[in-house]
Amino acid sequence: MKKVLTLLLIFNITLVMAQDRAFGDGEYLKFRVHYGLVTAGYATLEVDEVRLNGKEVFHIQGFGATTGLSKFFFKVEDKYQSYVDKEKDIPYRFIRKIDEGGYTKDIQIDFNHASGMARVNDKKHNKIEEVPLPPSPQDMVSAFYYLRNHVDIATVKEGDVVDMNMFFDRGNHKFRLKFLGRETLKTNFGKVPCLKFRPYVEAGRVFKEEESLTVWVTDDENKMPVLIKAELAVGSLKASLTEYKGLKHQFRIIPD
């Protein structure tokens, strides 16, 4: 089981909603990552309000790790952090520190939106670069929260596509997302009305093809993921919402 949190963060970018704020200080989401009935690991996302260089920001932290027997076969411990302007919804700092079976990265990116440049600090290789930013850049974490606040799901039609620039590591990565429609899922919380999306990803070492991912998010003002499915080169991987707290809006569940 590889790139657990990376997958989760990419899937999260599919969340879209109306102009009202979708989240706030104290939001916490936890996911069980599993192959069928076998738990491979857990991943979390949480939001806190802090100050960075005198600015009020949301400090968003993501963590993912393998557990149990999976940890012995392939240890994963991924940590992500994003510091996002509370009003402008733009990232000021992004931190990616991962260890996936001995494959490691430790990168901090500071965004200078005024100059259009990013300071990329590769701490593992003790290397700092100044890299040009693409238009309207987001990082792997901030993109999710940006779209939750700014895209109106009421106007999205089946088949519509959303594009975004994501800047991480040392360059820009194009992300494309297709809205597939609405579906009601049976979950541990009950029947949940969902929005279904298909993120387009790069085929190759991890994914079988570029349409290997599907994500279901709540059809309410929270727009939080409840189920993520990935067809990998080694089988099907799922991430299911198991715990939540600090939601800004009511979680919509259909009574039996």
Summary of the structure (lengths in Angstrom):
residues: 256
radius of gyration: 17.5
end to end distance: 34.9
largest distance: 56.7
contacts: 838
relative contact order: 0.20
helix: 11%
strand: 55%
